[in-house]
Amino acid sequence: MAGIQLSGLVSGIDTQSIIAQLMTIERAPRTKITLDQDATTKRQSLLQDLSTKVTTLKSANDDLKSVLSWLDTQTVETGDATKVTVSRTGGAPPGGYDVAVNQLASAERQTFSFVSPSADGTLDIANADGSARTSVALKAGATVDDAVSAINGSSTSQLYAVNVNGSLVLSAKTTGDTSGFAITGAGVGTQTERVAGQNAKVTINDVAYERQSNTITDALPGLQLTLKGKTAVGSTVGVTVGSPGPDKDAIVTKVKAFVTAYNDVVKTARADLTEKPVINGSTTADVQTGTLFGDSGLNMMLSQFRSTMSAPIAGLTGLTSMADLGVSTGAANTGSTINQDSIDGLLTVDETKLRTALDTNPNGVRALLGGVSGTTGFGQTFASALSNYQGSAGLVQSRILSATSDLSDLATKLTNFDARMDAKQDLLQKQFTAMETALNASQSAGSSLAGLISSDSSN
């Protein structure tokens, strides 16, 4: 601290201890400010966590009512994936198909002995009809590995090359009977083997097809067949195409995801609402306990969510509420047992009931969930309720912003308080220093006076 500090040298009083004790009393309100900061920080953290879960719930609800969930799809199955696999490329005629794989498509393969060139030159690659395709350069003394690297490094060779026991083995990158090629020039020795490429041959419902690739996209509309192996003579592989319709498994998954997200919000809010505060808390742990206990805004949110979940959707017939799809809080009491989850508002899914509704009335399920453009379903109704609490204009975010503002005010309050305390301590220091200085001057004057009196008496 600046200034003279006599610390009771004249008066005999421990002024520094007195100042310290006085400042301890003066600073007592600071603890209240810091505890308010701790409590507000905790409240903000809880609200941010809840905000994240509410946003997840919104995403799940958006998926629930998305028209994209109801785009037609079809199941495609193969009786033997080691022989034929199948996938959809578009709308396909439903039904069954018998597929016999008589021959797989293969690529042309040729093997040559390799002769190291005595001078720089080129290895020339031609098409099956003799027309030039490309050339790769080889240096004098090049090895078979050098030739392999040069061919594989060429973007126009259309060949794979490999060194097999010193021989140059080449395979076409495409399959079929037009995959042939020829090589001449530097490094090329005697051809020791040639295996011609061949087309795939397949019969589908007694109709024969021949294609250059084992991937066939133009035999059955909307389907891609990939041939994997030959079938035994006289045998076939069954390929089955289902009727067009929504992906029921995906819809069930989205309903379950919504229920999970909804329950996460309810559990989090319930935990915040029921955690009781510590009366007259004096520590950070105390004041951060129960900061949202009995919060009216969160109670209102849970109440509105629950009433929206259970209410029938106006304008619909047949399937009119989520309970009709097996989504509900269940019974609050089962005999003598209390179902606390039901009381708390947690949802359950009766998957059997949901799948039955999808099988017997898919259009009704779609309308109820909100997947029909221009029709208000549960998804739209719940989105309206959710908008009061989610997003920048929602209650939860506004409460977070309010906490942020409160923390800023408390930080300013604490800064100002500390400045006042510093000024107060400085003032006390100056006052006690002035007192000690005055006492010192008084003692000096007294000593001088006593000296004069003693001198006069002697005279």
N, C-alpha and C positions, 0 to 999 in steps of 0.2 A: 504494500500500500504506500502511495506517495506521501511525503511530508515527514515531519519530525515525529518519532514515536518514543516518548520517554518511558512508557510502560511502568508508571508508578515509582520512578526512581526517587522523586521528591516526597510524594504523599505516602509512599509505602503500600499503596493499593495496587493489586494486579489488574491494571486497566485492560490488558489484552484479553484476559479471561472473562472480565465483565462484558467487553464488547462481543466476544464470541458467544456468550450466553444470551445476550440481548438479540444477536442476529439469529440464533437458533429459534428463538420465539418468533421473530419477525418472519423467518422463512417457513414457518409451519404451514401456511396456506399453499406453499409450492407443491407439497405432497398431494394435495387435493387435485391440483391441475394435472400432475403427471398420472395420477390414477384415472382421471377423466380421459386422458389420452389413451391409456391402456384399455379402458372399457370401450371407447369409441373405435379403436383399432380392431378389437375383437368383433364388435358388432359389424363393422365393415367387412371383415374377413368372412364371417358367417353369411352375410348377404351376397358376397361375391361368389361363394360356393353354391349358394342357392340359385343365383342368377345363371351360373353355368349349367346346372341341372334343368332349369326351366327352359333354357335355350335348346338343350338336347331334346326335351319334351316337344318343343315346337317343331324341330326337325323330324321327329318321329311322327307327329301329327300330319306334317306336310306329306310325308311318304304315304301315310294312311289314305289320304284323299287324292293322291296324284292319279291323274287319268292314265299315266304311263304304266301304272301297276296293272292296268286292265287290257293292255295290248295283247292280241291273240298270240298264243304260242302253241307249239305242238311237241309232243314227246316222240322221240325216234329211238328205236332200240334195235340191236342186232343179236341174233341168236348165238353167234360165235365171233367174238372180237379178235380172235387170232387169225381169222380168215377175212372178215370184212368189218370195217367200222363205218358209221354213218353219222352225218350231222346235217342240220337244217341250214339252207341258204336263203329260204323264203317260204312262202306258203306252199305246202306239199299236199297232194291228194292223199287222204287218210286211207289206211288199209294195210294189207300184208303183201310182201313181195318175196319170191323165192330166187335167191341169187346163187349161181354156180360159177366159181372162179376156175376157168379151164387153163389159163396161162397168165403169168405175171409179166408185166413189161420190164425189160432190162436194157441196160446200156451196152453199146459196143465196147469191147475190150481187146486190146492188142498188146503183144509182148515182143520186144526187140532186144537183141544183144547190143551192147554199146561199145563203140570204138572211139577212143579218145582222139579228137581231131588234131592233126599236126599243124594246122594254121587256123587263124581266126575265120569263122564262117557263120552260117545261120542254119538253124533247124527249121525246116519249112513244114507247115501244117496245111492240109487241103481238106475240102469237104468231100463227101462220098462221091459226088459227081465229078471230082477232079478240079473244081474251081478253087482258087487260092483263098485261104482263110487268114493266116497270119504267119509270121516268122519270129523266132527268138534267137538272139545272138549268143554264140558260144566262143570263148577264147581258145586259143591253141592250148592243148593239154587239159582241157576241161574234163571233169569226171562225170560219172552218171549222176552223182548228187548235184553237181552244178546244173546239169540239164533238167533234173527234177525241179530245182529251185526256179530256174528260168521259165519253165512251162507253167508251174503253179503261180508264178508271179505275174503272168500275162493275163490281162483282163479280156483278151480276145481269143485266147486259145480254145476256150470251151472244153478243156480237158483237165482231168486230174492225173497227176504223174506220181509214181512211187518207185523206189529202188528195191527190187526183190532179188537178193543174192547176186547183185551186180547187173541184173537185167533191167531195162527200162519198161515199166508196165504203165500203159495209158488207158484211161477209161473216159468215155464221153460223159459230160455233165447232164445230158438229157437222155431219156429212155426212148425206146421205140425203134422200128426198123429203118428210120431215117437218121439214126444217130451215128452212122458210119463216118470214118475219117481216114486220112492217109498222111504219113510223115516221110520226109526225105531230107537229105542234106547232112550237115555236120553232125557226127556222133552216131548216126543211125546205121545199125548193122543189119543182121539177118532177122526177119520176122520169124519168131518161134511159136507163136500162138495167135489165133484170131477167133474171138467169140462174137458173132454178129448180134446186134441189138434186136429185140423183138417187141411186138405190141402186146398189150394186155388183151385177153379174150375172156369175156364174161357173158353169161346168159342170165337174163332177168325175166322171169315168168315166160320162159321158152323163147324169148327174143334175144338174138345174138348181137353183141356189141364188140367192136374191136377199137381200142384206143392206144395212143402212143404212151400214155402215162397211167400209172396205177391209181391216180386220183381222177375220178370220173364225175363230172358235174353236169353233163348234158344227157344223161340217160333217163333219170327220173326227175321231173320238175321239182325244184325247191330242195333237192337233196344232193349232198356230196358223198359219194362212196369212195372209200380208200381201201384198195385191195391189199391184203397182208399175206395171204397164203392160198395155195391151191386147195380146192375142195376135192374130196374123193369122187371118183367116177360114179355118177348116178346120184350123188348127194347134193344138197343145197343148204344155204344159210338163210334163215328167215329174217327179214327186215320188216319191222312194224312201225307204222306212222299213225300217231293218235289224231283224234279230231281236234280242230282248232278251238282254242279257248284260253282263258286267263291262266296264268301260272299260279295254281292254288297253293302250292307250297310256299311260294314267295309272299303271297298275301297273308298266309298264316304267320310267317316269319315277321312280317311288318306289324301285324296286330300284337304279337308277343313283344316286339321291340317297343311299341307304344306303351304297353302295360308296364314293362320294366322301367321305362323312363318316367312314367307317371308315378309309379311306386317310389322311385328314387326321390322325386320331389316331395312326396307326402312324408316319407321317412325322415328326410332332412329337416323339413319344416316342423314336423312333430317333435323331433329331438330338440330343436331350438326353442319351441314354444313351451315345452314341459321342463326344461332345465331351470330349477329354481335359483334365484340370486342369493348371495350370502348377505345377510343383514349386517349393516355397518362394517362392510369389508374394508380391511386395512392393507391388503397386499394386492399385487398384480393378479395373482391367481384368484383371489376373492372377487375383485371387481370384474374380472373377465368371465365369471360364471353367471349364467342366466341373463345375458344382455338382451335376449329377445323373448324372455319369459312372458307368455300371455299377449304377445304382440297382436294388436287388433288387425293390422294390415295382413299379416300372414294367416290369421284365423279366417279373415274374410276371403282370402284367396282359396284356401282349402275348402271352405264352404261352397264357394261358387263352382269350383272344379267338380265337387261331389254332386251337386245338384245338376250340373250340365251332363255328367256321366249317366245319371239315372233317368233324366227326362226323355220322353219320346220326342222324335223329330216330327214337327208339324208338316203335313202334306204328304207323308209316306203311308203306305198301306202294307200289310203283311209284316215285314221286318221293319220295326219302327224305333227300336232302342238297342243299345249295345248289349243289353242283357239277352236279347234275341239271338245274339251271336255267341253267347256264352261268356261275355265279359261283364263281370259284376264284382261287388264286394263280398258276395256270398252271404250266408245267414249269420246274424250276430250271435245266435245261440244254437247249439246242436245238442239237444237234450239238456243235460245239466252242465255242459261245458260252454264257457264264454269264448267266443272267437274274437280275440282282441284285435287281430288284423282287420277284421270286418268293421269293428267299432272305430278303428283308426282311419278307415277309408281305403285300405289297400285293395287293389284289384286282383282277381284271379281269372284265368282263361280256361274254359271248358273246351279243349281242342276238338273233342268229338262233336260237340254241338256246332262249333264253328265250321268244321269240315262238312258236316251234314248240310248246313245252310248253303255252303259253296256248291255242293253237289246238286241240291234240289232247287235252289233259287239264286244262281250267281248274279243275275241282274238286280235282284233285291238287295243282296249284300253290297254290290257296287254302289247302288243309290244310297244305302244307309251310310256307308263309309265316306261318301262324298266324291266318288269317282266319276260321276255323271256331270259333264259340263253344263252349267246353267241351273243345276238342281242343288238345293241346300241340303247337305247331309250332316252327319255327326262331325266330320272333319271341319266343315265350315263353321258350325256352331261352336265347337270347342276352340277353334282359332280365334273367334270373336271374344270368348271369355279369357283366353290366354293373352290377348293383346293388352289387357288391362294391367298385366304384370310383367310381360316380357318385352325386351327391346328398350331403346333409348327413352321412349315415352312411358314405359311401364313403371309400376310402383316400385319394383325391386331395384331397378337402376336409379330411380329418383332417390331412393333411400341411400343407395351407395354414394351418390353425388352429395347428398346432404351430410353423410358421415365425413366425406372428403373435405367439405366446407368446414365442418365442425373441427376437424383436425387442424386445418389451417388456422382457424381462429384460436384454438388452444395453443398452437405453436407461437403465434403472435403474443398471446397473453403471457406465455411463459417467458418469452424474450423480454417483454416489457417489465414483468415482475422481477426478473433477474437484474435488469438495469436499475430498477428502483432499490433493490437490495444493495447493489454495489454503491449506489449514491448514499444510501442510509448508513452503510458501514463506513464510508469515507467521512460522512458528517460526524459520526460518533468518534471516529479516530481524531478528527480535528478538534472536537470539543474537549476530549480528554487530554489531548496534547496541550490545548490552550490552558486547561486547568492546571496541568503540571508546570507549564511555563510561568503562569501567574503565581503559583505557590513558590516556585523557585525564586522569582523576583521578590516575593514577600519575605522569604527567608533571608535573602541577601540584604534587603533593607533593614530587617530586624537585627541582623548581625552587625551592620554598620552603626545603627542606633545604639546598640549595646556597647560597641567600642567607644563611641563618643561619650556615653554616660560614664563609662569606666575611666576614661581619660580625665573628665571633669572632676570626678571624685578624687583622683590622685592629686590634682592640682589644688 
